[in-house]
Amino acid sequence: MAENFDFLSGKDKYNMVRNAVAIDLFLSGRKIGMDEVNKEIRKVFGLKSVEEIKLNVLDKVDFLKKYKKFYNNVFEKIIKGVKNDTKSK
């Protein structure tokens, strides 16, 4: 995402963030719905509204730093789950 950040529309950025947050909520066993996902996006990225993403009015450096950290954490959870599942078979 970092390489293409400037080329993505606000809607595309929001969709990427929404998907990552929804996956994280799922992996954590938490409820997944638009309200829950948007609330988590605001919390994780320190936003007043998800519209900040959709309207492309983000601090690029700060947002990308938070997104990379969040994405890497979600990716690690996925990999850990795959490794644990492989061991149990």
N, CA, C and O atoms as a CHARMM CRD file, in Angstrom:
* protein
*
  356
    1    1 MET  N      0.81100  -1.19100   0.00000 PROA 1      0.00000
    2    1 MET  CA     0.00000   0.00000   0.00000 PROA 1      0.00000
    3    1 MET  C      0.85700   1.25900   0.00000 PROA 1      0.00000
    4    1 MET  O      0.51800   2.23000  -0.67600 PROA 1      0.00000
    5    2 ALA  N      1.93800   1.26100   0.72900 PROA 2      0.00000
    6    2 ALA  CA     2.76500   2.45200   0.86700 PROA 2      0.00000
    7    2 ALA  C      3.23100   2.98600  -0.48200 PROA 2      0.00000
    8    2 ALA  O      3.25400   4.19600  -0.70800 PROA 2      0.00000
    9    3 GLU  N      3.60100   2.07700  -1.37000 PROA 3      0.00000
   10    3 GLU  CA     4.10900   2.49100  -2.67600 PROA 3      0.00000
   11    3 GLU  C      3.01300   3.12500  -3.52800 PROA 3      0.00000
   12    3 GLU  O      3.28600   4.00800  -4.34000 PROA 3      0.00000
   13    4 ASN  N      1.78300   2.67700  -3.34300 PROA 4      0.00000
   14    4 ASN  CA     0.67400   3.14100  -4.17700 PROA 4      0.00000
   15    4 ASN  C     -0.25400   4.10700  -3.45800 PROA 4      0.00000
   16    4 ASN  O     -1.29600   4.47300  -4.00100 PROA 4      0.00000
   17    5 PHE  N      0.09500   4.52300  -2.26800 PROA 5      0.00000
   18    5 PHE  CA    -0.79300   5.33000  -1.44700 PROA 5      0.00000
   19    5 PHE  C     -1.31400   6.55400  -2.18400 PROA 5      0.00000
   20    5 PHE  O     -2.51300   6.83400  -2.14800 PROA 5      0.00000
   21    6 ASP  N     -0.43800   7.28000  -2.84500 PROA 6      0.00000
   22    6 ASP  CA    -0.84400   8.51200  -3.53200 PROA 6      0.00000
   23    6 ASP  C     -1.75500   8.25500  -4.72700 PROA 6      0.00000
   24    6 ASP  O     -2.48900   9.14700  -5.15300 PROA 6      0.00000
   25    7 PHE  N     -1.71200   7.05600  -5.26300 PROA 7      0.00000
   26    7 PHE  CA    -2.49600   6.74600  -6.45600 PROA 7      0.00000
   27    7 PHE  C     -3.87500   6.17900  -6.14600 PROA 7      0.00000
   28    7 PHE  O     -4.72100   6.09800  -7.03500 PROA 7      0.00000
   29    8 LEU  N     -4.11100   5.79000  -4.90300 PROA 8      0.00000
   30    8 LEU  CA    -5.39500   5.20800  -4.52800 PROA 8      0.00000
   31    8 LEU  C     -6.41500   6.29700  -4.22400 PROA 8      0.00000
   32    8 LEU  O     -6.08300   7.35800  -3.69600 PROA 8      0.00000
   33    9 SER  N     -7.64800   6.00900  -4.56800 PROA 9      0.00000
   34    9 SER  CA    -8.72000   6.93300  -4.19300 PROA 9      0.00000
   35    9 SER  C     -8.99300   6.75500  -2.70700 PROA 9      0.00000
   36    9 SER  O     -8.59100   5.75800  -2.10600 PROA 9      0.00000
   37   10 GLY  N     -9.67200   7.71500  -2.12800 PROA 10     0.00000
   38   10 GLY  CA   -10.04500   7.61200  -0.72400 PROA 10     0.00000
   39   10 GLY  C    -10.90400   6.38900  -0.47400 PROA 10     0.00000
   40   10 GLY  O    -10.77900   5.73600   0.56300 PROA 10     0.00000
   41   11 LYS  N    -11.77400   6.07800  -1.41800 PROA 11     0.00000
   42   11 LYS  CA   -12.64400   4.90600  -1.27800 PROA 11     0.00000
   43   11 LYS  C    -11.81100   3.62500  -1.25700 PROA 11     0.00000
   44   11 LYS  O    -12.07200   2.72000  -0.46400 PROA 11     0.00000
   45   12 ASP  N    -10.80800   3.55400  -2.13300 PROA 12     0.00000
   46   12 ASP  CA    -9.93600   2.37400  -2.16300 PROA 12     0.00000
   47   12 ASP  C     -9.15400   2.23200  -0.85900 PROA 12     0.00000
   48   12 ASP  O     -9.00400   1.12900  -0.33400 PROA 12     0.00000
   49   13 LYS  N     -8.65600   3.35600  -0.33900 PROA 13     0.00000
   50   13 LYS  CA    -7.93000   3.32400   0.93500 PROA 13     0.00000
   51   13 LYS  C     -8.85200   2.82900   2.04400 PROA 13     0.00000
   52   13 LYS  O     -8.46300   1.98200   2.84800 PROA 13     0.00000
   53   14 TYR  N    -10.06300   3.35600   2.08600 PROA 14     0.00000
   54   14 TYR  CA   -11.02800   2.94200   3.10300 PROA 14     0.00000
   55   14 TYR  C    -11.32100   1.44600   2.99500 PROA 14     0.00000
   56   14 TYR  O    -11.36600   0.74500   4.00600 PROA 14     0.00000
   57   15 ASN  N    -11.52100   0.95900   1.77000 PROA 15     0.00000
   58   15 ASN  CA   -11.81900  -0.46300   1.57700 PROA 15     0.00000
   59   15 ASN  C    -10.67800  -1.34400   2.08300 PROA 15     0.00000
   60   15 ASN  O    -10.92700  -2.38300   2.69500 PROA 15     0.00000
   61   16 MET  N     -9.44700  -0.94700   1.83800 PROA 16     0.00000
   62   16 MET  CA    -8.29900  -1.72500   2.30600 PROA 16     0.00000
   63   16 MET  C     -8.24600  -1.74300   3.82900 PROA 16     0.00000
   64   16 MET  O     -8.02900  -2.79100   4.43800 PROA 16     0.00000
   65   17 VAL  N     -8.44200  -0.59200   4.43100 PROA 17     0.00000
   66   17 VAL  CA    -8.41000  -0.49400   5.89200 PROA 17     0.00000
   67   17 VAL  C     -9.57700  -1.27000   6.48400 PROA 17     0.00000
   68   17 VAL  O     -9.40400  -2.01000   7.45200 PROA 17     0.00000
   69   18 ARG  N    -10.76100  -1.10700   5.90900 PROA 18     0.00000
   70   18 ARG  CA   -11.95600  -1.79900   6.40200 PROA 18     0.00000
   71   18 ARG  C    -11.75700  -3.30700   6.38000 PROA 18     0.00000
   72   18 ARG  O    -12.10000  -3.99100   7.34500 PROA 18     0.00000
   73   19 ASN  N    -11.20900  -3.82900   5.29600 PROA 19     0.00000
   74   19 ASN  CA   -10.98500  -5.27000   5.18200 PROA 19     0.00000
   75   19 ASN  C     -9.99000  -5.76900   6.23100 PROA 19     0.00000
   76   19 ASN  O    -10.20800  -6.80900   6.85200 PROA 19     0.00000
   77   20 ALA  N     -8.90500  -5.03200   6.42600 PROA 20     0.00000
   78   20 ALA  CA    -7.89800  -5.43600   7.41600 PROA 20     0.00000
   79   20 ALA  C     -8.48800  -5.41500   8.82300 PROA 20     0.00000
   80   20 ALA  O     -8.22600  -6.31200   9.62300 PROA 20     0.00000
   81   21 VAL  N     -9.27900  -4.39600   9.12200 PROA 21     0.00000
   82   21 VAL  CA    -9.88800  -4.29600  10.44700 PROA 21     0.00000
   83   21 VAL  C    -10.91600  -5.40300  10.64200 PROA 21     0.00000
   84   21 VAL  O    -10.99000  -5.99200  11.72000 PROA 21     0.00000
   85   22 ALA  N    -11.70100  -5.69200   9.62400 PROA 22     0.00000
   86   22 ALA  CA   -12.69900  -6.76300   9.72500 PROA 22     0.00000
   87   22 ALA  C    -12.01800  -8.11200   9.96700 PROA 22     0.00000
   88   22 ALA  O    -12.50400  -8.91500  10.76300 PROA 22     0.00000
   89   23 ILE  N    -10.91400  -8.36000   9.29600 PROA 23     0.00000
   90   23 ILE  CA   -10.16100  -9.60500   9.49900 PROA 23     0.00000
   91   23 ILE  C     -9.65300  -9.67500  10.92900 PROA 23     0.00000
   92   23 ILE  O     -9.74600 -10.71800  11.57500 PROA 23     0.00000
   93   24 ASP  N     -9.11500  -8.56700  11.42500 PROA 24     0.00000
   94   24 ASP  CA    -8.60500  -8.53700  12.78800 PROA 24     0.00000
   95   24 ASP  C     -9.72500  -8.79600  13.79800 PROA 24     0.00000
   96   24 ASP  O     -9.53800  -9.55600  14.74800 PROA 24     0.00000
   97   25 LEU  N    -10.86800  -8.17900  13.60100 PROA 25     0.00000
   98   25 LEU  CA   -12.00400  -8.40700  14.50000 PROA 25     0.00000
   99   25 LEU  C    -12.42700  -9.87600  14.46500 PROA 25     0.00000
  100   25 LEU  O    -12.70800 -10.46800  15.50700 PROA 25     0.00000
  101   26 PHE  N    -12.47000 -10.46000  13.27400 PROA 26     0.00000
  102   26 PHE  CA   -12.82900 -11.87000  13.12000 PROA 26     0.00000
  103   26 PHE  C    -11.85300 -12.77000  13.86000 PROA 26     0.00000
  104   26 PHE  O    -12.25800 -13.67300  14.59200 PROA 26     0.00000
  105   27 LEU  N    -10.56100 -12.51800  13.66400 PROA 27     0.00000
  106   27 LEU  CA    -9.53600 -13.33500  14.31100 PROA 27     0.00000
  107   27 LEU  C     -9.59200 -13.21500  15.83500 PROA 27     0.00000
  108   27 LEU  O     -9.20700 -14.13800  16.55300 PROA 27     0.00000
  109   28 SER  N    -10.06800 -12.08100  16.31500 PROA 28     0.00000
  110   28 SER  CA   -10.17700 -11.84900  17.75200 PROA 28     0.00000
  111   28 SER  C    -11.49300 -12.36400  18.32000 PROA 28     0.00000
  112   28 SER  O    -11.72500 -12.28700  19.52700 PROA 28     0.00000
  113   29 GLY  N    -12.35400 -12.88900  17.45100 PROA 29     0.00000
  114   29 GLY  CA   -13.63700 -13.41500  17.89200 PROA 29     0.00000
  115   29 GLY  C    -14.64000 -12.33700  18.25200 PROA 29     0.00000
  116   29 GLY  O    -15.59900 -12.59100  18.98200 PROA 29     0.00000
  117   30 ARG  N    -14.42400 -11.14700  17.74800 PROA 30     0.00000
  118   30 ARG  CA   -15.31300 -10.02900  18.05700 PROA 30     0.00000
  119   30 ARG  C    -16.38000  -9.87800  16.98300 PROA 30     0.00000
  120   30 ARG  O    -16.24800 -10.40400  15.87800 PROA 30     0.00000
  121   31 LYS  N    -17.41900  -9.16400  17.31800 PROA 31     0.00000
  122   31 LYS  CA   -18.53000  -8.92200  16.40400 PROA 31     0.00000
  123   31 LYS  C    -18.05800  -8.09700  15.21000 PROA 31     0.00000
  124   31 LYS  O    -17.26800  -7.16300  15.34700 PROA 31     0.00000
  125   32 ILE  N    -18.56500  -8.46900  14.03400 PROA 32     0.00000
  126   32 ILE  CA   -18.19700  -7.76500  12.81400 PROA 32     0.00000
  127   32 ILE  C    -19.45700  -7.18200  12.18300 PROA 32     0.00000
  128   32 ILE  O    -20.38800  -7.91200  11.84300 PROA 32     0.00000
  129   33 GLY  N    -19.47500  -5.90400  12.03700 PROA 33     0.00000
  130   33 GLY  CA   -20.54700  -5.17700  11.37400 PROA 33     0.00000
  131   33 GLY  C    -19.98300  -3.81500  11.01200 PROA 33     0.00000
  132   33 GLY  O    -18.92600  -3.42700  11.51000 PROA 33     0.00000
  133   34 MET  N    -20.66800  -3.09600  10.16100 PROA 34     0.00000
  134   34 MET  CA   -20.14600  -1.80200   9.70600 PROA 34     0.00000
  135   34 MET  C    -19.86800  -0.85900  10.87700 PROA 34     0.00000
  136   34 MET  O    -18.83400  -0.19200  10.90600 PROA 34     0.00000
  137   35 ASP  N    -20.78900  -0.80200  11.83900 PROA 35     0.00000
  138   35 ASP  CA   -20.58500   0.09100  12.98200 PROA 35     0.00000
  139   35 ASP  C    -19.35500  -0.31400  13.78800 PROA 35     0.00000
  140   35 ASP  O    -18.54800   0.53300  14.17200 PROA 35     0.00000
  141   36 GLU  N    -19.22100  -1.60600  14.03900 PROA 36     0.00000
  142   36 GLU  CA   -18.08100  -2.09500  14.80700 PROA 36     0.00000
  143   36 GLU  C    -16.75900  -1.86200  14.06200 PROA 36     0.00000
  144   36 GLU  O    -15.76200  -1.45100  14.65500 PROA 36     0.00000
  145   37 VAL  N    -16.77500  -2.12900  12.77200 PROA 37     0.00000
  146   37 VAL  CA   -15.55600  -1.94200  11.96700 PROA 37     0.00000
  147   37 VAL  C    -15.17300  -0.47000  11.93000 PROA 37     0.00000
  148   37 VAL  O    -14.00800  -0.12800  12.13700 PROA 37     0.00000
  149   38 ASN  N    -16.13600   0.40300  11.67000 PROA 38     0.00000
  150   38 ASN  CA   -15.82900   1.83100  11.61100 PROA 38     0.00000
  151   38 ASN  C    -15.36200   2.37500  12.96000 PROA 38     0.00000
  152   38 ASN  O    -14.47400   3.22600  13.01600 PROA 38     0.00000
  153   39 LYS  N    -15.95700   1.88700  14.03900 PROA 39     0.00000
  154   39 LYS  CA   -15.52900   2.30400  15.37500 PROA 39     0.00000
  155   39 LYS  C    -14.08400   1.89000  15.61900 PROA 39     0.00000
  156   39 LYS  O    -13.29300   2.66200  16.16000 PROA 39     0.00000
  157   40 GLU  N    -13.74200   0.66800  15.21800 PROA 40     0.00000
  158   40 GLU  CA   -12.37800   0.17200  15.38900 PROA 40     0.00000
  159   40 GLU  C    -11.39600   0.95000  14.51400 PROA 40     0.00000
  160   40 GLU  O    -10.27400   1.22700  14.94000 PROA 40     0.00000
  161   41 ILE  N    -11.80300   1.30000  13.30900 PROA 41     0.00000
  162   41 ILE  CA   -10.94300   2.11100  12.43200 PROA 41     0.00000
  163   41 ILE  C    -10.63800   3.44000  13.10900 PROA 41     0.00000
  164   41 ILE  O     -9.48500   3.86900  13.15500 PROA 41     0.00000
  165   42 ARG  N    -11.67100   4.09000  13.63400 PROA 42     0.00000
  166   42 ARG  CA   -11.46600   5.38200  14.30900 PROA 42     0.00000
  167   42 ARG  C    -10.50900   5.21800  15.49900 PROA 42     0.00000
  168   42 ARG  O     -9.63400   6.05400  15.72500 PROA 42     0.00000
  169   43 LYS  N    -10.68900   4.14200  16.24200 PROA 43     0.00000
  170   43 LYS  CA    -9.85500   3.89400  17.42300 PROA 43     0.00000
  171   43 LYS  C     -8.40300   3.62000  17.03900 PROA 43     0.00000
  172   43 LYS  O     -7.48500   4.24600  17.57000 PROA 43     0.00000
  173   44 VAL  N     -8.20200   2.69000  16.12100 PROA 44     0.00000
  174   44 VAL  CA    -6.84900   2.27600  15.74400 PROA 44     0.00000
  175   44 VAL  C     -6.05800   3.40300  15.08500 PROA 44     0.00000
  176   44 VAL  O     -4.86600   3.56700  15.34300 PROA 44     0.00000
  177   45 PHE  N     -6.72500   4.17400  14.23700 PROA 45     0.00000
  178   45 PHE  CA    -6.02100   5.19200  13.46400 PROA 45     0.00000
  179   45 PHE  C     -6.17900   6.60700  14.02200 PROA 45     0.00000
  180   45 PHE  O     -5.68600   7.57000  13.43400 PROA 45     0.00000
  181   46 GLY  N     -6.86900   6.72600  15.15900 PROA 46     0.00000
  182   46 GLY  CA    -7.00800   8.02600  15.80000 PROA 46     0.00000
  183   46 GLY  C     -7.76800   9.04000  14.96100 PROA 46     0.00000
  184   46 GLY  O     -7.38600  10.20800  14.88500 PROA 46     0.00000
  185   47 LEU  N     -8.84200   8.58800  14.33400 PROA 47     0.00000
  186   47 LEU  CA    -9.62500   9.46400  13.46000 PROA 47     0.00000
  187   47 LEU  C    -10.92500   9.88000  14.13000 PROA 47     0.00000
  188   47 LEU  O    -11.47600   9.14200  14.94700 PROA 47     0.00000
  189   48 LYS  N    -11.40900  11.06000  13.78400 PROA 48     0.00000
  190   48 LYS  CA   -12.71800  11.49500  14.26200 PROA 48     0.00000
  191   48 LYS  C    -13.81700  10.79600  13.48000 PROA 48     0.00000
  192   48 LYS  O    -14.89600  10.51900  14.00400 PROA 48     0.00000
  193   49 SER  N    -13.52000  10.51400  12.20400 PROA 49     0.00000
  194   49 SER  CA   -14.50400   9.89200  11.31700 PROA 49     0.00000
  195   49 SER  C    -13.78100   9.11300  10.23100 PROA 49     0.00000
  196   49 SER  O    -12.67800   9.47900   9.82500 PROA 49     0.00000
  197   50 VAL  N    -14.40800   8.03100   9.75800 PROA 50     0.00000
  198   50 VAL  CA   -13.82000   7.27900   8.64600 PROA 50     0.00000
  199   50 VAL  C    -13.87000   8.09400   7.36200 PROA 50     0.00000
  200   50 VAL  O    -13.19500   7.76400   6.38700 PROA 50     0.00000
  201   51 GLU  N    -14.66000   9.14600   7.35900 PROA 51     0.00000
  202   51 GLU  CA   -14.74000  10.02500   6.18500 PROA 51     0.00000
  203   51 GLU  C    -13.38100  10.66400   5.88500 PROA 51     0.00000
  204   51 GLU  O    -13.10900  11.04500   4.74600 PROA 51     0.00000
  205   52 GLU  N    -12.54200  10.77700   6.89500 PROA 52     0.00000
  206   52 GLU  CA   -11.20400  11.32500   6.67200 PROA 52     0.00000
  207   52 GLU  C    -10.44000  10.46500   5.66900 PROA 52     0.00000
  208   52 GLU  O     -9.67100  10.98000   4.85800 PROA 52     0.00000
  209   53 ILE  N    -10.65400   9.16900   5.73000 PROA 53     0.00000
  210   53 ILE  CA   -10.00400   8.26700   4.77800 PROA 53     0.00000
  211   53 ILE  C    -10.66400   8.42800   3.42100 PROA 53     0.00000
  212   53 ILE  O     -9.98600   8.61900   2.41200 PROA 53     0.00000
  213   54 LYS  N    -11.98600   8.35200   3.39800 PROA 54     0.00000
  214   54 LYS  CA   -12.72800   8.40800   2.14200 PROA 54     0.00000
  215   54 LYS  C    -12.48900   9.71000   1.39100 PROA 54     0.00000
  216   54 LYS  O    -12.49600   9.72800   0.16000 PROA 54     0.00000
  217   55 LEU  N    -12.27800  10.80100   2.12500 PROA 55     0.00000
  218   55 LEU  CA   -12.08100  12.11600   1.50000 PROA 55     0.00000
  219   55 LEU  C    -10.61100  12.44400   1.26100 PROA 55     0.00000
  220   55 LEU  O    -10.29000  13.52900   0.77600 PROA 55     0.00000
  221   56 ASN  N     -9.71900  11.52000   1.59500 PROA 56     0.00000
  222   56 ASN  CA    -8.28400  11.72700   1.38400 PROA 56     0.00000
  223   56 ASN  C     -7.74600  12.94500   2.13300 PROA 56     0.00000
  224   56 ASN  O     -6.94400  13.70300   1.58600 PROA 56     0.00000
  225   57 VAL  N     -8.17400  13.13400   3.36100 PROA 57     0.00000
  226   57 VAL  CA    -7.67100  14.25700   4.15300 PROA 57     0.00000
  227   57 VAL  C     -6.85300  13.72900   5.34200 PROA 57     0.00000
  228   57 VAL  O     -7.01800  14.17300   6.47800 PROA 57     0.00000
  229   58 LEU  N     -5.98600  12.78700   5.04800 PROA 58     0.00000
  230   58 LEU  CA    -5.15800  12.12700   6.06400 PROA 58     0.00000
  231   58 LEU  C     -3.76500  12.72300   6.09100 PROA 58     0.00000
  232   58 LEU  O     -3.28500  13.25500   5.09000 PROA 58     0.00000
  233   59 ASP  N     -3.12800  12.63200   7.23300 PROA 59     0.00000
  234   59 ASP  CA    -1.70500  12.90300   7.32200 PROA 59     0.00000
  235   59 ASP  C     -1.02800  11.63700   6.81000 PROA 59     0.00000
  236   59 ASP  O     -0.97800  10.62700   7.51200 PROA 59     0.00000
  237   60 LYS  N     -0.51300  11.69100   5.60100 PROA 60     0.00000
  238   60 LYS  CA     0.00000  10.50300   4.91800 PROA 60     0.00000
  239   60 LYS  C      1.04200   9.75600   5.74900 PROA 60     0.00000
  240   60 LYS  O      0.94100   8.53900   5.90700 PROA 60     0.00000
  241   61 VAL  N      2.02000  10.44500   6.27200 PROA 61     0.00000
  242   61 VAL  CA     3.11300   9.79800   6.99700 PROA 61     0.00000
  243   61 VAL  C      2.58400   9.11100   8.25400 PROA 61     0.00000
  244   61 VAL  O      2.90700   7.95000   8.50600 PROA 61     0.00000
  245   62 ASP  N      1.78800   9.80500   9.03000 PROA 62     0.00000
  246   62 ASP  CA     1.24000   9.25100  10.26800 PROA 62     0.00000
  247   62 ASP  C      0.31900   8.07400   9.97900 PROA 62     0.00000
  248   62 ASP  O      0.40100   7.04100  10.64200 PROA 62     0.00000
  249   63 PHE  N     -0.55400   8.22700   8.99300 PROA 63     0.00000
  250   63 PHE  CA    -1.49500   7.16800   8.65900 PROA 63     0.00000
  251   63 PHE  C     -0.76600   5.91100   8.18500 PROA 63     0.00000
  252   63 PHE  O     -1.07600   4.80600   8.63100 PROA 63     0.00000
  253   64 LEU  N      0.19500   6.07600   7.29000 PROA 64     0.00000
  254   64 LEU  CA     0.93300   4.91600   6.77300 PROA 64     0.00000
  255   64 LEU  C      1.70500   4.20100   7.87400 PROA 64     0.00000
  256   64 LEU  O      1.79300   2.97400   7.87000 PROA 64     0.00000
  257   65 LYS  N      2.25600   4.94200   8.80200 PROA 65     0.00000
  258   65 LYS  CA     2.98400   4.33900   9.92200 PROA 65     0.00000
  259   65 LYS  C      2.03600   3.45400  10.73600 PROA 65     0.00000
  260   65 LYS  O      2.37100   2.31700  11.06800 PROA 65     0.00000
  261   66 LYS  N      0.86200   3.97800  11.05000 PROA 66     0.00000
  262   66 LYS  CA    -0.13000   3.22000  11.81500 PROA 66     0.00000
  263   66 LYS  C     -0.65400   2.03200  11.01500 PROA 66     0.00000
  264   66 LYS  O     -0.83500   0.94200  11.55600 PROA 66     0.00000
  265   67 TYR  N     -0.89600   2.25100   9.71600 PROA 67     0.00000
  266   67 TYR  CA    -1.43300   1.17500   8.88600 PROA 67     0.00000
  267   67 TYR  C     -0.43900   0.02100   8.77200 PROA 67     0.00000
  268   67 TYR  O     -0.82000  -1.14200   8.90100 PROA 67     0.00000
  269   68 LYS  N      0.81800   0.33600   8.53500 PROA 68     0.00000
  270   68 LYS  CA     1.83900  -0.71400   8.41100 PROA 68     0.00000
  271   68 LYS  C      1.93300  -1.53600   9.69000 PROA 68     0.00000
  272   68 LYS  O      2.00600  -2.76300   9.64000 PROA 68     0.00000
  273   69 LYS  N      1.93000  -0.86100  10.82900 PROA 69     0.00000
  274   69 LYS  CA     2.00600  -1.55900  12.11000 PROA 69     0.00000
  275   69 LYS  C      0.77800  -2.44900  12.29600 PROA 69     0.00000
  276   69 LYS  O      0.91100  -3.61200  12.67800 PROA 69     0.00000
  277   70 PHE  N     -0.40300  -1.91800  12.03200 PROA 70     0.00000
  278   70 PHE  CA    -1.64100  -2.67800  12.17200 PROA 70     0.00000
  279   70 PHE  C     -1.65400  -3.86800  11.21800 PROA 70     0.00000
  280   70 PHE  O     -1.96800  -4.98800  11.62100 PROA 70     0.00000
  281   71 TYR  N     -1.31500  -3.62400   9.95600 PROA 71     0.00000
  282   71 TYR  CA    -1.31000  -4.67700   8.94600 PROA 71     0.00000
  283   71 TYR  C     -0.34600  -5.80300   9.33200 PROA 71     0.00000
  284   71 TYR  O     -0.67900  -6.98200   9.21800 PROA 71     0.00000
  285   72 ASN  N      0.83200  -5.43200   9.78400 PROA 72     0.00000
  286   72 ASN  CA     1.82400  -6.44300  10.17800 PROA 72     0.00000
  287   72 ASN  C      1.32600  -7.27500  11.35300 PROA 72     0.00000
  288   72 ASN  O      1.56400  -8.48200  11.39800 PROA 72     0.00000
  289   73 ASN  N      0.63900  -6.64900  12.30100 PROA 73     0.00000
  290   73 ASN  CA     0.07700  -7.38900  13.43300 PROA 73     0.00000
  291   73 ASN  C     -0.98500  -8.38300  12.96800 PROA 73     0.00000
  292   73 ASN  O     -1.01900  -9.52500  13.42700 PROA 73     0.00000
  293   74 VAL  N     -1.84200  -7.94800  12.06600 PROA 74     0.00000
  294   74 VAL  CA    -2.88500  -8.83700  11.53400 PROA 74     0.00000
  295   74 VAL  C     -2.24400  -9.98300  10.76400 PROA 74     0.00000
  296   74 VAL  O     -2.65400 -11.13500  10.90600 PROA 74     0.00000
  297   75 PHE  N     -1.25100  -9.67600   9.96000 PROA 75     0.00000
  298   75 PHE  CA    -0.55400 -10.70000   9.17600 PROA 75     0.00000
  299   75 PHE  C      0.10000 -11.73000  10.09600 PROA 75     0.00000
  300   75 PHE  O      0.04900 -12.93000   9.82300 PROA 75     0.00000
  301   76 GLU  N      0.71200 -11.26300  11.18500 PROA 76     0.00000
  302   76 GLU  CA     1.33100 -12.18300  12.14400 PROA 76     0.00000
  303   76 GLU  C      0.29200 -13.10500  12.78000 PROA 76     0.00000
  304   76 GLU  O      0.55800 -14.29100  12.98000 PROA 76     0.00000
  305   77 LYS  N     -0.88800 -12.57200  13.09900 PROA 77     0.00000
  306   77 LYS  CA    -1.96700 -13.39500  13.65600 PROA 77     0.00000
  307   77 LYS  C     -2.37600 -14.48400  12.66500 PROA 77     0.00000
  308   77 LYS  O     -2.60800 -15.63000  13.05200 PROA 77     0.00000
  309   78 ILE  N     -2.46300 -14.12300  11.40600 PROA 78     0.00000
  310   78 ILE  CA    -2.85300 -15.08700  10.37000 PROA 78     0.00000
  311   78 ILE  C     -1.79900 -16.18400  10.25400 PROA 78     0.00000
  312   78 ILE  O     -2.13400 -17.36900  10.24500 PROA 78     0.00000
  313   79 ILE  N     -0.54700 -15.80000  10.16500 PROA 79     0.00000
  314   79 ILE  CA     0.54700 -16.76600  10.03400 PROA 79     0.00000
  315   79 ILE  C      0.60500 -17.67100  11.25700 PROA 79     0.00000
  316   79 ILE  O      0.79600 -18.88000  11.12900 PROA 79     0.00000
  317   80 LYS  N      0.44100 -17.09500  12.43100 PROA 80     0.00000
  318   80 LYS  CA     0.45600 -17.88800  13.67200 PROA 80     0.00000
  319   80 LYS  C     -0.67700 -18.91500  13.64600 PROA 80     0.00000
  320   80 LYS  O     -0.48700 -20.06200  14.04900 PROA 80     0.00000
  321   81 GLY  N     -1.84700 -18.50400  13.17400 PROA 81     0.00000
  322   81 GLY  CA    -2.98700 -19.41400  13.07500 PROA 81     0.00000
  323   81 GLY  C     -2.73500 -20.53400  12.08500 PROA 81     0.00000
  324   81 GLY  O     -3.11600 -21.67900  12.32800 PROA 81     0.00000
  325   82 VAL  N     -2.10100 -20.21300  10.97900 PROA 82     0.00000
  326   82 VAL  CA    -1.78900 -21.22500   9.96600 PROA 82     0.00000
  327   82 VAL  C     -0.78500 -22.22300  10.53000 PROA 82     0.00000
  328   82 VAL  O     -0.94000 -23.43100  10.35600 PROA 82     0.00000
  329   83 LYS  N      0.23000 -21.72500  11.19600 PROA 83     0.00000
  330   83 LYS  CA     1.23800 -22.62200  11.77800 PROA 83     0.00000
  331   83 LYS  C      0.61900 -23.52000  12.83100 PROA 83     0.00000
  332   83 LYS  O      0.91400 -24.71500  12.86900 PROA 83     0.00000
  333   84 ASN  N     -0.22900 -22.97400  13.68400 PROA 84     0.00000
  334   84 ASN  CA    -0.88000 -23.77200  14.72100 PROA 84     0.00000
  335   84 ASN  C     -1.80600 -24.81000  14.12300 PROA 84     0.00000
  336   84 ASN  O     -1.88100 -25.92800  14.63200 PROA 84     0.00000
  337   85 ASP  N     -2.51000 -24.47300  13.06000 PROA 85     0.00000
  338   85 ASP  CA    -3.40900 -25.40600  12.40800 PROA 85     0.00000
  339   85 ASP  C     -2.62500 -26.54700  11.77600 PROA 85     0.00000
  340   85 ASP  O     -3.06500 -27.69600  11.82100 PROA 85     0.00000
  341   86 THR  N     -1.48700 -26.25200  11.19600 PROA 86     0.00000
  342   86 THR  CA    -0.64600 -27.26800  10.57100 PROA 86     0.00000
  343   86 THR  C     -0.13500 -28.25300  11.61600 PROA 86     0.00000
  344   86 THR  O     -0.06500 -29.45300  11.35100 PROA 86     0.00000
  345   87 LYS  N      0.21900 -27.76600  12.78600 PROA 87     0.00000
  346   87 LYS  CA     0.74600 -28.61500  13.85100 PROA 87     0.00000
  347   87 LYS  C     -0.31900 -29.53700  14.40700 PROA 87     0.00000
  348   87 LYS  O     -0.00800 -30.63900  14.86100 PROA 87     0.00000
  349   88 SER  N     -1.58600 -29.10000  14.38000 PROA 88     0.00000
  350   88 SER  CA    -2.64000 -29.89600  14.97700 PROA 88     0.00000
  351   88 SER  C     -3.09900 -31.04800  14.07800 PROA 88     0.00000
  352   88 SER  O     -3.84900 -31.91100  14.53500 PROA 88     0.00000
  353   89 LYS  N     -2.68200 -31.08400  12.85000 PROA 89     0.00000
  354   89 LYS  CA    -3.11800 -32.13800  11.92200 PROA 89     0.00000
  355   89 LYS  C     -2.26300 -33.32500  11.99100 PROA 89     0.00000
  356   89 LYS  O     -2.49800 -34.29700  11.27300 PROA 89     0.00000
